[in-house]
Amino acid sequence: MSDALSTADQAGNVVRLHRTLYMQQAIRDAAETFADFASFAIARDGEYYAVTIADIDADADGDVVAEFCNFALYNTASRKRSKKA
């Protein structure tokens, strides 16, 4: 099973990030970083954080959804590593 599940609906892309792998604050930080390229709404959904990504800038280079997910995972890893240090 993938750690990030993505679906598209009329409101935008919905990405489900498993709570055992992603930290909520790391997801919020990633949303802040990508705020110039899309809008983000984060909600808890059982074992996941459901992130609705809408209003994606058509002129943005690359895949905003995939890059957001990568950044959220990187932020989580960095936070967990700094807690161990």
N, C-alpha and C positions, 0 to 999 in steps of 0.2 A: 504494500500500500504506500502511496506517495505521501510525503509530509505536507505538501501543499496541493490542495484540490481547487480547481478553478472551473466555474461555470459562467455563462453569460445569460443575462436576462434583460428585460427592458430598462431597468434602472442602471445597468452597467455590468461590469465583471464582478463576480463574487468569488473571492478566494477564501478557502477555509484552511487555516493554519493550526495544526495540532498543538494543543496547550502544553504537551510534554516536551515539545521541541522548540517552541517559540515563547519568548517573554513578551507580555503585553506592552511594557514600556519600550522595548526594542521595536515593536511594530509601530507604536506611536511615533518614535523617533524617525523611522523610515518614512512614515506618512508625512511628517514635517519636511523631511528632506526632498520628497517628491511633490510637494504641494504646488509647485509652479507648473507641473505637468498634468495633474489630475486632482480630483477631490476624493477623499477617503472617509469612510464611516466604519468604525470598528465596534463590533458587538460580540459578546460571548454567545456561543451556540453549542451547548453540551461540552464535549471534549475539545472543541475548536474555538478559535477566534474567527468570526466571519468578517471579512473586510470587503466592503463594497467599494469598487473603484469606478468612478464615473467621470464624465467630462474630460476624457483623455485628450490632451493636446494633439491634434492631427499632425502638427509639424515636429513633434518630438522625435528625435532619432532613437531607433531601437524599440524594443518591446517594453513599454512602461510597466506592465503588470509583472512580467518575469523579473525585470530589474528590481522592482519594489520587493518582490519575494526574496530575491538574493540578498538585498540589503538588510531586510528584516532578519534573515537567518544570520548574516554576518554580525549584525548588532547584538543578537542574542549570544552568539559564540563569544564575542568580545566581552560582554557583560559577565558571562559565566566564568570566563578565564580570569577576569580582574577580581572576581569574588574569591577565587582560589588562591590568588597571589597574596 
